[in-house]
Amino acid sequence: AAERIKGAAHYTPVMTSEALDRMSGRELVFKCENFQKMGAFKFRGAYNAVAKYMAGGGKGPIVTHSSGNHAQAVAKVCGMKGIESHIVMPENAPKVKVEAVAEYGANIIRCGNLPSDRADKAGEVAGRYPGCFLMPSYNHPDVMSGQGTLMLELIEQAGDPLDAVIVPVGGGGMMSGCCLAAKGLKPSLRIFGAEPLGADDAARSLQKGELQEQTGPNTIADGLRTGLGSLTWPVIRDNVEDIITVTEEEIVEAMRIVYMRMKIVIEPSAAVGVAVALSDKFKQLPGIHRVGIVICGGNTDLDDLPWVKK
């Protein structure tokens, strides 16, 4: 996957912040996927999956569903590759993300807000195009391995060894890909998931040892509202030490701190990992000095920042 996306995806920078180091009590290294093409890590998995499909003789179209970043990634990749795309997006998808998908030239079909609504509508659309690639937004090996390339880069870029990494978790495509990359390179690396309390299926699944359904997710972190997949869950179950949940207030405060102290634009989903690093639960964990944190994206509406009084 790393070879396939080389030259297409950006090799994104890592950043540090003395202010956040002080606040967390640790040395933090941020992998800034907000600087990726289309503004999020999702470009990696989308490019890897579409490129592999086309290399195998696939002609399209590509059909998928997403609340935003995967939709943008697929639309962007299909535009680059000259292949048709049809993308199902829920009614509550952020306006800035819907507009970006349209700008990249994809055909947008709207649907209800439940994860099942998206999947049902995407299946219906795919039925109209025999031979199309119905591409999952996370529950697919080529998507998972594409997302995992960011962890290969982070471990390489971090210099001194990392003791732990914090990765936001929604559907688990990025988290599972990162697990496989991290454990392949450094089996002793401790892996933590970051999840909104209002969409905590992964945390509940890990606690109970079996996959729990995502029911009525309610969080500002729109990229993390999806539930774990049949392929992503076993990888997460077997490799993640803990999944720590944070409140909406903690997410907004972490997002604001990053804007103020690091001067970079991040979206709420990316703030979830930062919020975990600043949480009392994570601070109390022994034996952790250097921590890699994935800043997963920066696609947010600047006219609707959550701390600005309406």
C-alpha positions, -999 to +999 in steps of 0.1 A: +000+000+000+028+024+009+044+018-025+010+022-043+002+056-028+038+070-030+038+101-051+000+104-050-005+110-013+014+136+007+040+125+032+025+146+059+045+164+085+048+157+123+046+186+147+053+191+184+040+217+209+058+226+242+025+240+255+006+207+249+036+187+263+032+208+295-005+203+297-003+165+291+028+158+312+042+139+282+062+145+250+037+145+222+043+140+185+014+149+162+010+133+128-008+160+108-031+144+083-050+177+081-023+185+056-031+154+035-047+158+000-084+168+005-076+175+042-077+141+058-061+107+061-090+092+041-072+100+008-047+071+016-072+043+018-093+056-011-063+059-034-050+025-025-084+008-030-092+026-063-057+021-077-057-016-069-092-020-084-082-003-116-049-022-118-070-054-118-090-042-148-118-024-130-136+003-151-160+016-125-181+034-115-172+036-078-201+037-054-196+045-017-213+062+013-198+087+038-206+117+060-177+136+045-140+128+045-142+094+027-167+109+003-142+137-005-113+113-008-132+090-032-144+120-053-109+134-054-092+101-064-119+093-090-113+128-105-076+121-107-081+087-122-109+097-146-134+073-133-171+080-124-182+081-088-216+080-070-215+090-033-243+086-008-242+112+020-265+116+050-287+147+055-266+157+085-233+157+067-214+190+072-222+215+045-185+222+039-179+185+031-209+181+008-198+212-012-162+198-015-175+164-028-196+182-054-166+204-064-145+172-070-172+161-096-189+132-078-227+125-081-242+130-046-272+111-034-287+121+000-300+096+026-312+094+062-287+098+092-285+063+105-255+041+094-280+016+081-296+043+059-263+050+042-256+013+035-291+006+022-290+035-002-255+027-014-266-009-021-296+005-040-274+028-061-249+001-068-278-021-081-282+004-110-245-001-122-237-037-128-199-043-124-194-012-102-171-012-072-192-008-041-165+005-019-168+004+019-156+035+037-135+015+062-145-022+062-122-033+033-086-047+034-073-022+008-089+008+026-075-004+060-039-010+046-040+024+029-049+042+061-022+023+079+006+039+058+003+070+081+015+049+110+046+037+090+054+073+084+048+085+120+071+058+135+098+067+110+094+105+115+092+104+153+130+099+157+133+087+192+110+056+199+074+062+208+060+044+239+024+048+228+001+061+200-034+075+202-057+070+172-093+082+168-117+054+161-150+055+142-155+027+118-120+015+126-104+016+091-076+039+103-073+023+137-070-013+123-046-003+096-025+016+122-025-014+145-011-037+118+016-012+108+026-004+144+027-040+156+046-050+125+073-024+130+073-022+168+054-050+187+059-033+221+042-001+210+011+006+232-020+015+211-049+035+225-082+044+208-098+078+212-136+080+209-164+104+217-186+094+247-216+101+224-205+074+199-188+049+221-194+015+203-157+007+201-151+013+238-182-008+247-170-036+223-136-037+238-150-038+274-174-066+265-151-085+242-177-087+214-188-063+187-215-038+199-238-019+176-235+019+171-269+032+181-280+068+178-245+084+178-246+120+191-214+139+188-198+169+171-171+146+158-190+137+126-161+115+113-165+092+143-202+085+142-199+052+123-198+018+140-169-008+138-169-032+109-166-070+108-130-067+095-118-038+116-132-051+150-110-082+153-078-063+146-088-037+172-098-063+197-065-081+195-041-051+194-056-021+213-048-017+250-078+006+258-103+029+241-107+061+261-139+082+257-141+119+260-171+143+264-182+169+239-169+196+261-134+180+262-134+176+224-143+213+219-117+225+244-090+203+228-099+216+194-097+252+207-063+246+224-049+232+191-061+263+172-047+286+199-014+269+206-004+250+174-020+274+149-034+247+128-069+240+115-083+207+128-118+192+127-136+179+158-128+142+150-091+151+151-095+168+185-107+136+201-072+121+202-058+154+217-086+153+243-076+118+253-040+128+257-051+156+280-076+134+300-070+124+336-074+087+327-045+088+301-023+110+323-025+084+351-011+056+329+024+045+340+054+039+317+045+063+289+068+092+280+066+098+242+032+096+225+023+098+189-012+113+182-030+111+149-045+144+138-068+128+113-082+157+094-089+195+091-122+197+072-143+220+093-167+249+086-148+280+097-181+299+099-194+274+125-166+268+150-180+252+182-167+277+207-179+308+188-211+322+205-240+321+180 
